Amino acid sequence: MDYRLELVLLPVSDVDRAKAFYEALGFHLDVDHHASEDFRVIQFTPPGSACSIAFGIGISQADPGSVHGLHLVVNDITAAHAELTERGAEVSDIRHMTPEGWKRGVDPDHVKYNSFADLTDPDGNTWVLQEVDHEAAG
């Protein structure tokens, strides 16, 4: 039996502001369905992802900005950081973990799962960029 995670709900306070933010990041708009004043669903898929995000009106009871730590896994965190920054996102500096704690910059050996950067949507939902397979970037 396969169990595929295909959709994550994000609670937002302003649907159109969130839509503009995720469009600017380059996420693909899959759905913008406005059935009534009490129900609207917007679904986006990050480039290359099998999992989408959705937000809207009448689809979540969670507080806006309460989702933290969603991971966007990339094979070249430096390129992803540059692309998102060029698209207007505020992305933290890249960091990696060492035995002495966090250090600035990409892991010099590009160890899988060890280089990170963060970004936040307009409501405070947080995302983590994580480099997994730098070799696949070439």
PAMI-12429 format. One line per 5 residues: their letters; for each residue z, y, x of N, C-alpha, C. Coordinates in nm, 2 decimals, m for minus. Layout:
BEGIN
a = Z/Y/X/Z/Y/X/Z/Y/X; ...;
//
This chain:
BEGIN
mdyrl = 0.00/m0.12/0.08/0.00/0.00/0.00/0.00/0.12/0.09; m0.09/0.21/0.07/m0.10/0.34/0.14/m0.02/0.44/0.05; 0.05/0.53/0.12/0.12/0.64/0.05/0.07/0.77/0.12; m0.02/0.84/0.06/m0.08/0.95/0.13/m0.02/1.08/0.07; 0.04/1.16/0.16/0.09/1.29/0.12/m0.04/1.38/0.11;
elvll = m0.06/1.43/m0.01/m0.18/1.51/m0.03/m0.16/1.65/m0.08; m0.04/1.68/m0.13/m0.01/1.81/m0.18/0.13/1.85/m0.17; 0.15/1.97/m0.12/0.29/2.03/m0.10/0.29/2.16/m0.18; 0.39/2.17/m0.27/0.41/2.30/m0.35/0.48/2.40/m0.27; 0.43/2.52/m0.27/0.50/2.64/m0.20/0.54/2.73/m0.31;
pvsdv = 0.67/2.77/m0.31/0.71/2.87/m0.41/0.68/3.01/m0.36; 0.61/3.09/m0.43/0.58/3.23/m0.39/0.61/3.32/m0.51; 0.63/3.45/m0.47/0.66/3.55/m0.57/0.54/3.62/m0.62; 0.44/3.63/m0.54/0.32/3.71/m0.58/0.20/3.62/m0.55; 0.14/3.56/m0.65/0.03/3.46/m0.63/m0.09/3.52/m0.56;
draka = m0.13/3.64/m0.60/m0.25/3.70/m0.54/m0.23/3.74/m0.40; m0.11/3.78/m0.36/m0.07/3.81/m0.22/m0.07/3.69/m0.14; m0.02/3.58/m0.19/m0.02/3.45/m0.12/m0.16/3.40/m0.10; m0.24/3.41/m0.21/m0.38/3.37/m0.20/m0.45/3.44/m0.09; m0.44/3.57/m0.08/m0.50/3.65/0.02/m0.46/3.61/0.16;
fyeal = m0.33/3.58/0.18/m0.27/3.54/0.31/m0.34/3.41/0.35; m0.34/3.31/0.27/m0.39/3.18/0.31/m0.54/3.18/0.32; m0.61/3.27/0.25/m0.76/3.29/0.27/m0.78/3.35/0.41; m0.70/3.45/0.44/m0.71/3.51/0.57/m0.69/3.41/0.69; m0.60/3.32/0.67/m0.57/3.22/0.77/m0.69/3.12/0.79;
gfhld = m0.78/3.12/0.70/m0.90/3.03/0.71/m0.88/2.90/0.63; m0.78/2.89/0.55/m0.76/2.77/0.46/m0.87/2.77/0.36; m0.91/2.65/0.32/m1.02/2.64/0.22/m0.96/2.64/0.08; m1.01/2.73/0.00/m0.97/2.74/m0.14/m1.03/2.63/m0.22; m0.95/2.54/m0.27/m1.00/2.43/m0.35/m1.00/2.46/m0.50;
vdhha = m0.89/2.52/m0.55/m0.87/2.55/m0.69/m0.81/2.68/m0.71; m0.85/2.75/m0.81/m0.78/2.87/m0.86/m0.80/2.86/m1.01; m0.71/2.79/m1.08/m0.71/2.76/m1.22/m0.61/2.84/m1.29; m0.65/2.93/m1.38/m0.56/3.02/m1.46/m0.58/2.98/m1.61; m0.49/2.89/m1.65/m0.50/2.84/m1.79/m0.44/2.93/m1.89;
sedfr = m0.34/3.00/m1.85/m0.27/3.10/m1.94/m0.19/3.19/m1.86; m0.12/3.29/m1.92/m0.03/3.38/m1.85/0.09/3.30/m1.79; 0.12/3.19/m1.84/0.23/3.11/m1.80/0.20/2.99/m1.70; 0.07/2.98/m1.68/0.03/2.87/m1.59/m0.10/2.91/m1.50; m0.08/2.90/m1.37/m0.19/2.92/m1.28/m0.16/2.84/m1.16;
viqft = m0.26/2.77/m1.11/m0.24/2.69/m0.99/m0.35/2.73/m0.89; m0.31/2.75/m0.77/m0.40/2.78/m0.66/m0.38/2.67/m0.55; m0.48/2.61/m0.51/m0.47/2.50/m0.41/m0.56/2.54/m0.29; m0.50/2.52/m0.17/m0.57/2.55/m0.04/m0.56/2.42/0.05; m0.65/2.40/0.13/m0.64/2.29/0.23/m0.67/2.36/0.37;
ppgsa = m0.58/2.34/0.46/m0.60/2.38/0.60/m0.72/2.31/0.66; m0.80/2.38/0.75/m0.91/2.31/0.81/m0.87/2.18/0.87; m0.95/2.08/0.84/m0.93/1.95/0.90/m0.81/1.87/0.84; m0.74/1.92/0.74/m0.62/1.85/0.69/m0.66/1.76/0.57; m0.58/1.65/0.56/m0.59/1.57/0.44/m0.49/1.61/0.34;
csiaf = m0.40/1.70/0.37/m0.30/1.75/0.28/m0.32/1.89/0.24; m0.30/1.92/0.12/m0.32/2.06/0.07/m0.19/2.12/0.03; m0.19/2.25/0.01/m0.08/2.33/m0.04/m0.12/2.38/m0.18; m0.02/2.40/m0.27/m0.05/2.46/m0.40/0.07/2.56/m0.43; 0.03/2.67/m0.50/0.13/2.76/m0.55/0.07/2.82/m0.67;
gigis = 0.16/2.89/m0.75/0.11/2.95/m0.87/0.22/2.99/m0.96; 0.19/2.99/m1.09/0.28/3.03/m1.19/0.30/2.91/m1.28; 0.43/2.88/m1.30/0.47/2.76/m1.39/0.45/2.63/m1.32; 0.45/2.62/m1.19/0.44/2.49/m1.12/0.56/2.46/m1.04; 0.65/2.55/m1.01/0.77/2.52/m0.93/0.88/2.60/m0.97;
qadpg = 1.00/2.54/m0.97/1.12/2.61/m1.00/1.20/2.66/m0.87; 1.14/2.63/m0.76/1.21/2.66/m0.63/1.20/2.81/m0.60; 1.29/2.86/m0.53/1.30/3.00/m0.49/1.18/3.04/m0.40; 1.11/3.15/m0.42/1.01/3.19/m0.33/1.06/3.20/m0.18; 0.98/3.14/m0.09/1.02/3.14/0.05/1.12/3.04/0.09;
svhgl = 1.15/2.94/0.01/1.25/2.84/0.04/1.19/2.71/0.11; 1.06/2.71/0.14/1.01/2.59/0.21/1.00/2.63/0.36; 1.06/2.55/0.44/1.07/2.58/0.58/1.03/2.46/0.67; 0.95/2.49/0.77/0.92/2.39/0.87/0.80/2.30/0.84; 0.71/2.35/0.76/0.58/2.27/0.74/0.51/2.28/0.87;
hlvvn = 0.46/2.17/0.92/0.39/2.16/1.04/0.24/2.16/1.03; 0.17/2.24/1.11/0.03/2.24/1.13/0.01/2.18/1.26; m0.04/2.06/1.27/m0.06/1.99/1.40/m0.20/2.02/1.45; m0.20/2.07/1.57/m0.33/2.11/1.64/m0.34/2.04/1.77; m0.47/2.03/1.82/m0.48/1.97/1.95/m0.49/2.07/2.07;
ditaa = m0.50/2.20/2.03/m0.49/2.31/2.13/m0.42/2.43/2.08; m0.29/2.43/2.11/m0.20/2.53/2.05/m0.24/2.67/2.10; m0.29/2.69/2.22/m0.33/2.82/2.26/m0.45/2.87/2.18; m0.55/2.79/2.15/m0.66/2.83/2.07/m0.62/2.85/1.93; m0.53/2.77/1.87/m0.49/2.79/1.74/m0.41/2.92/1.73;
haelt = m0.33/2.95/1.82/m0.25/3.07/1.83/m0.34/3.19/1.83; m0.44/3.19/1.91/m0.54/3.30/1.92/m0.62/3.31/1.79; m0.66/3.21/1.73/m0.74/3.21/1.61/m0.65/3.27/1.50; m0.53/3.23/1.48/m0.45/3.28/1.37/m0.41/3.42/1.39; m0.39/3.46/1.52/m0.36/3.60/1.55/m0.48/3.69/1.52;
ergae = m0.60/3.64/1.56/m0.72/3.72/1.53/m0.74/3.73/1.38; m0.69/3.64/1.30/m0.70/3.64/1.15/m0.59/3.73/1.09; m0.51/3.79/1.17/m0.40/3.88/1.12/m0.27/3.82/1.10; m0.25/3.69/1.13/m0.12/3.63/1.12/m0.02/3.67/1.23; 0.10/3.69/1.20/0.20/3.72/1.30/0.26/3.58/1.35;
vsdir = 0.22/3.54/1.47/0.25/3.41/1.52/0.35/3.43/1.64; 0.46/3.36/1.64/0.55/3.37/1.75/0.49/3.33/1.88; 0.55/3.36/1.99/0.51/3.31/2.12/0.52/3.16/2.12; 0.43/3.10/2.20/0.44/2.96/2.22/0.56/2.92/2.31; 0.62/2.81/2.27/0.74/2.76/2.35/0.73/2.61/2.36;
hmtpe = 0.80/2.56/2.46/0.81/2.41/2.48/0.95/2.38/2.52; 0.99/2.25/2.49/1.12/2.21/2.52/1.13/2.14/2.66; 1.23/2.17/2.74/1.26/2.11/2.87/1.40/2.05/2.86; 1.44/1.98/2.96/1.58/1.93/2.97/1.68/2.04/2.97; 1.64/2.16/3.02/1.72/2.28/3.02/1.72/2.36/2.89;
gwkrg = 1.64/2.32/2.80/1.62/2.40/2.68/1.48/2.45/2.66; 1.47/2.55/2.56/1.34/2.61/2.53/1.29/2.69/2.65; 1.16/2.68/2.68/1.09/2.77/2.78/0.97/2.83/2.71; 0.94/2.95/2.75/0.82/3.02/2.70/0.69/2.95/2.75; 0.59/2.95/2.67/0.46/2.90/2.71/0.44/2.75/2.66;
vdpdh = 0.31/2.71/2.69/0.27/2.57/2.66/0.33/2.48/2.76; 0.37/2.36/2.71/0.42/2.25/2.80/0.31/2.24/2.91; 0.35/2.26/3.04/0.25/2.25/3.15/0.17/2.12/3.16; 0.23/2.01/3.11/0.17/1.88/3.11/0.11/1.84/2.97; 0.12/1.94/2.88/0.07/1.92/2.74/0.12/1.78/2.68;
vkyns = 0.25/1.76/2.71/0.31/1.64/2.65/0.30/1.65/2.50; 0.26/1.54/2.43/0.24/1.54/2.29/0.37/1.58/2.22; 0.36/1.66/2.11/0.47/1.70/2.03/0.57/1.79/2.10; 0.53/1.86/2.20/0.63/1.94/2.27/0.59/2.09/2.29; 0.49/2.14/2.23/0.46/2.28/2.23/0.45/2.33/2.09;
fadlt = 0.51/2.45/2.07/0.53/2.50/1.93/0.51/2.65/1.92; 0.48/2.69/1.80/0.48/2.84/1.77/0.50/2.84/1.62; 0.55/2.96/1.57/0.59/2.97/1.43/0.51/3.08/1.36; 0.49/3.07/1.23/0.45/3.18/1.15/0.51/3.17/1.01; 0.51/3.28/0.94/0.58/3.29/0.81/0.48/3.35/0.71;
dpdgn = 0.48/3.30/0.59/0.39/3.36/0.49/0.47/3.48/0.43; 0.40/3.56/0.34/0.47/3.68/0.30/0.60/3.66/0.22; 0.62/3.54/0.17/0.74/3.52/0.10/0.86/3.46/0.18; 0.82/3.42/0.31/0.92/3.36/0.39/0.91/3.21/0.41; 0.81/3.15/0.35/0.79/3.01/0.37/0.74/3.00/0.52;
twvlq = 0.80/2.90/0.59/0.77/2.90/0.74/0.68/2.78/0.77; 0.60/2.80/0.87/0.51/2.70/0.93/0.54/2.69/1.08; 0.52/2.57/1.13/0.53/2.54/1.27/0.40/2.49/1.32; 0.34/2.55/1.42/0.22/2.50/1.49/0.28/2.40/1.60; 0.22/2.28/1.60/0.26/2.18/1.70/0.14/2.12/1.77;
evdhe = 0.14/2.13/1.90/0.03/2.06/1.98/0.06/1.91/1.99; m0.04/1.83/1.96/m0.02/1.69/1.97/m0.11/1.62/2.07; m0.23/1.65/2.07/m0.32/1.58/2.16/m0.42/1.68/2.23; m0.37/1.74/2.33/m0.45/1.84/2.40/m0.59/1.78/2.45; m0.58/1.66/2.50/m0.70/1.59/2.55/m0.81/1.59/2.44;
aag = m0.78/1.58/2.32/m0.88/1.58/2.21/m0.95/1.71/2.19; m0.89/1.82/2.25/m0.94/1.95/2.23/m1.07/1.97/2.31; m1.09/1.90/2.41/m1.21/1.92/2.50/m1.33/1.86/2.44;
//
